[in-house]
Amino acid sequence: MTDTPEPTKAHFRSDVTVDLVKSAAGDADVLFAARVSTAGEQSLEEVTKDPERSKGLINFLMRDRHGSPFEHNSMTFFISAPIFVFREFMRHRVGWSYNEESGRYRELEPVFYVPGESRKLIQQGRPGKYEFVEGTPEQHALTSRAMEESYRRSYDAYQEMLAAGVAREVARAVLPVGLFSTMYATCNARSLMHFLGLRTQHEMAKVPSFPQREIEMVGEQMEAHWARLMPLTHAAFNKNGRVAP
């Protein structure tokens, strides 16, 4: 008689997390970079001045899309999200740096994404002109059950191969994109604005966007951190239709 293996002790999440781990970013960074064209070395005085008096300049730069002054800053985020979110992230290449945990070098933990009850499940319309609407309780129950069962089976297969001596970089191939991963992502305000313009929906946006909800959840948290660091720049971004300069 053989022992029945214990079921995988998987952890299921419907959230994502974003921590701001390091930053060198403020509205004054935009001002001294913009004013060097007319003030030369005297533009450095802007670093110690209250940027509130210069919000008109920031708005002008945003409105007329003079983008380079918004690049003289840096934010590093630590993000925990499903792998499919990170694969969308990697399409943003200009002004971004990434380092993600590796399934080649560590055993991956059984933490998986299952949509919460607020996640809209039903897609209506054609590509380029569609919307998502609420799912029924039965559809949510089916989604959760099917995902959890699939996740457990794939992780059991992963563990079986590791126990047999199969290399981590080979065994990880059975794991789904709903597995959680972590990464550091570093950007500047200009590259973040471009990201937010594409990956969030907002009533003030001039150009409509249709992001997948899970990457939008990440974008919303990143935007909240950025808004506290650069409130005048963030306000100008919204005022001018959330279009990156």
C-alpha positions as CSV (number, residue, x, y, z in Angstrom):
1,M,0.0,0.0,0.0
2,T,1.4,3.4,-1.0
3,D,0.9,6.7,0.7
4,T,-1.4,9.1,-1.0
5,P,0.7,12.3,-1.7
6,E,-0.4,15.4,0.1
7,P,-2.2,18.0,-2.1
8,T,-0.1,20.9,-3.2
9,K,-0.2,23.6,-0.5
10,A,-0.7,26.3,-3.1
11,H,-1.5,29.9,-2.2
12,F,-4.0,31.8,-4.4
13,R,-4.1,35.6,-4.8
14,S,-6.2,38.1,-6.6
15,D,-4.1,41.1,-5.8
16,V,-0.7,42.6,-7.0
17,T,1.7,44.6,-4.9
18,V,4.0,47.5,-5.9
19,D,6.6,48.9,-3.5
20,L,8.7,52.0,-4.2
21,V,12.1,50.9,-3.0
22,K,14.2,53.9,-4.2
23,S,13.6,57.2,-5.9
24,A,15.4,60.3,-7.0
25,A,12.4,62.2,-8.4
26,G,10.8,65.6,-7.8
27,D,9.2,68.4,-9.7
28,A,12.3,70.5,-9.3
29,D,14.2,68.0,-11.5
30,V,12.0,69.0,-14.4
31,L,12.6,72.7,-13.8
32,F,16.4,72.7,-13.7
33,A,16.6,70.5,-16.8
34,A,14.2,72.7,-18.7
35,R,15.8,76.0,-17.7
36,V,19.4,75.0,-18.5
37,S,18.6,76.0,-22.1
38,T,18.3,79.7,-21.1
39,A,19.9,79.9,-17.6
40,G,23.0,77.6,-18.0
41,E,24.5,76.7,-14.7
42,Q,22.2,79.0,-12.8
43,S,19.4,76.5,-13.5
44,L,20.9,74.5,-10.7
45,E,19.3,77.0,-8.3
46,E,15.9,75.4,-9.1
47,V,16.9,72.3,-7.1
48,T,16.5,74.2,-3.8
49,K,13.5,76.4,-4.8
50,D,9.8,75.6,-4.3
51,P,8.6,74.1,-7.6
52,E,5.1,75.4,-6.9
53,R,5.9,78.8,-8.4
54,S,6.9,77.1,-11.6
55,K,4.0,74.8,-12.2
56,G,3.1,76.9,-15.3
57,L,6.4,75.9,-16.9
58,I,5.7,72.2,-16.1
59,N,2.3,72.5,-17.7
60,F,3.8,74.2,-20.8
61,L,6.4,71.5,-21.2
62,M,3.7,68.8,-20.9
63,R,1.2,70.6,-23.2
64,D,3.7,71.2,-26.0
65,R,5.3,67.8,-25.5
66,H,8.8,69.0,-24.6
67,G,9.6,65.6,-23.1
68,S,13.3,65.4,-22.3
69,P,13.1,67.4,-19.0
70,F,10.9,64.7,-17.6
71,E,13.7,62.1,-17.9
72,H,16.0,63.6,-15.2
73,N,14.7,61.5,-12.4
74,S,14.5,57.8,-11.4
75,M,12.1,55.5,-9.6
76,T,12.7,51.8,-8.7
77,F,9.7,49.6,-7.9
78,F,9.5,46.1,-6.5
79,I,6.5,44.4,-8.1
80,S,4.8,41.1,-7.3
81,A,2.4,40.0,-10.0
82,P,1.5,37.0,-12.3
83,I,4.0,36.2,-15.0
84,F,1.5,37.2,-17.7
85,V,1.6,40.7,-16.4
86,F,5.4,40.8,-16.6
87,R,5.3,39.6,-20.2
88,E,3.2,42.6,-21.1
89,F,5.6,44.8,-19.1
90,M,8.5,43.8,-21.2
91,R,6.9,45.4,-24.3
92,H,7.8,48.7,-22.6
93,R,11.5,49.0,-23.4
94,V,12.5,52.6,-23.8
95,G,13.4,54.2,-20.4
96,W,12.9,51.0,-18.5
97,S,15.2,48.5,-16.7
98,Y,14.1,45.1,-15.4
99,N,15.4,42.3,-13.3
100,E,13.1,39.4,-12.5
101,E,13.5,36.4,-10.2
102,S,14.7,33.3,-12.2
103,G,13.3,29.8,-12.3
104,R,16.7,28.6,-13.4
105,Y,18.4,29.5,-10.1
106,R,15.7,29.1,-7.5
107,E,12.7,26.8,-6.8
108,L,9.6,28.7,-7.6
109,E,6.9,29.0,-4.9
110,P,3.3,27.8,-5.5
111,V,1.7,31.2,-5.5
112,F,-0.9,31.6,-8.2
113,Y,-3.3,34.2,-9.5
114,V,-7.1,33.7,-9.3
115,P,-9.4,36.6,-10.3
116,G,-11.3,38.1,-7.5
117,E,-15.1,38.6,-7.5
118,S,-14.7,42.2,-8.8
119,R,-12.8,41.0,-11.9
120,K,-15.0,41.3,-15.0
121,L,-15.0,38.0,-16.9
122,I,-17.0,38.4,-20.1
123,Q,-15.7,40.1,-23.2
124,Q,-18.2,41.6,-25.6
125,G,-17.6,43.1,-29.0
126,R,-14.9,42.8,-31.5
127,P,-11.1,43.5,-31.2
128,G,-10.5,47.2,-30.9
129,K,-14.1,47.9,-29.8
130,Y,-15.0,45.7,-26.9
131,E,-15.8,45.8,-23.3
132,F,-15.8,43.5,-20.3
133,V,-18.9,42.9,-18.2
134,E,-19.5,41.1,-14.9
135,G,-19.6,37.4,-14.8
136,T,-22.2,35.3,-13.1
137,P,-21.5,33.7,-9.7
138,E,-21.4,30.3,-11.5
139,Q,-18.8,31.6,-14.0
140,H,-16.6,33.0,-11.1
141,A,-16.9,29.7,-9.3
142,L,-16.0,27.7,-12.4
143,T,-13.0,30.0,-13.1
144,S,-11.7,29.7,-9.6
145,R,-12.1,25.9,-9.5
146,A,-10.6,25.3,-12.9
147,M,-7.6,27.5,-12.3
148,E,-6.9,26.1,-8.8
149,E,-7.1,22.5,-10.0
150,S,-4.8,23.3,-13.0
151,Y,-2.3,25.1,-10.9
152,R,-2.1,22.2,-8.4
153,R,-1.6,19.6,-11.1
154,S,1.2,21.7,-12.8
155,Y,3.0,22.4,-9.6
156,D,2.8,18.7,-8.6
157,A,4.4,17.8,-11.9
158,Y,7.1,20.5,-11.3
159,Q,7.8,19.0,-7.9
160,E,7.9,15.5,-9.2
161,M,10.5,16.4,-11.8
162,L,12.6,18.3,-9.3
163,A,12.5,15.3,-6.9
164,A,13.7,13.1,-9.8
165,G,16.7,15.3,-10.3
166,V,15.5,17.3,-13.4
167,A,17.1,20.7,-13.6
168,R,15.0,23.6,-12.5
169,E,15.3,25.4,-15.8
170,V,13.7,22.3,-17.5
171,A,11.1,21.5,-14.9
172,R,9.7,25.1,-14.8
173,A,8.3,24.6,-18.3
174,V,5.2,22.9,-16.9
175,L,4.3,26.0,-14.8
176,P,1.6,28.4,-16.0
177,V,1.7,32.1,-16.6
178,G,-0.6,32.6,-13.7
179,L,2.3,31.9,-11.3
180,F,3.4,34.9,-9.3
181,S,6.9,36.3,-9.9
182,T,8.8,39.3,-8.6
183,M,10.9,41.9,-10.3
184,Y,12.5,45.3,-9.9
185,A,11.5,47.9,-12.5
186,T,13.2,51.2,-12.9
187,C,12.0,54.1,-14.9
188,N,11.8,57.9,-15.2
189,A,8.6,60.0,-15.2
190,R,8.5,60.2,-19.0
191,S,8.6,56.5,-19.5
192,L,6.1,55.9,-16.7
193,M,3.7,58.4,-18.3
194,H,3.9,56.5,-21.6
195,F,3.2,53.3,-19.6
196,L,0.3,54.8,-17.8
197,G,-1.2,56.2,-21.0
198,L,-1.4,52.7,-22.4
199,R,-2.0,50.5,-19.4
200,T,-4.6,52.4,-17.4
201,Q,-8.1,53.7,-18.2
202,H,-8.8,57.2,-17.0
203,E,-11.7,59.7,-17.5
204,M,-9.2,62.5,-18.3
205,A,-7.4,60.5,-21.0
206,K,-7.6,62.0,-24.5
207,V,-6.7,58.7,-26.1
208,P,-8.7,55.6,-24.9
209,S,-6.9,52.6,-23.8
210,F,-8.0,49.0,-23.2
211,P,-5.5,47.4,-20.8
212,Q,-5.8,44.0,-19.2
213,R,-7.1,44.6,-15.7
214,E,-4.2,42.9,-14.0
215,I,-1.5,45.2,-15.5
216,E,-3.7,48.2,-14.8
217,M,-3.8,47.2,-11.2
218,V,0.0,47.5,-11.2
219,G,-0.1,50.8,-13.1
220,E,-2.5,52.3,-10.6
221,Q,-0.2,51.6,-7.7
222,M,2.9,52.9,-9.5
223,E,1.0,56.0,-10.4
224,A,0.0,56.6,-6.7
225,H,3.7,56.5,-5.7
226,W,4.7,58.8,-8.5
227,A,2.0,61.3,-7.8
228,R,3.3,61.7,-4.2
229,L,6.9,62.3,-5.6
230,M,6.0,64.7,-8.4
231,P,2.5,66.2,-7.7
232,L,2.8,69.1,-10.2
233,T,4.1,66.8,-13.0
234,H,1.3,64.3,-12.3
235,A,-1.3,67.1,-12.3
236,A,0.0,68.4,-15.6
237,F,-0.1,64.9,-17.0
238,N,-3.8,64.6,-16.1
239,K,-4.6,68.2,-17.3
240,N,-3.2,67.5,-20.7
241,G,-5.0,64.3,-21.4
242,R,-2.6,61.8,-20.0
243,V,-0.4,61.8,-23.1
244,A,3.3,61.3,-22.5
245,P,5.3,64.3,-23.7
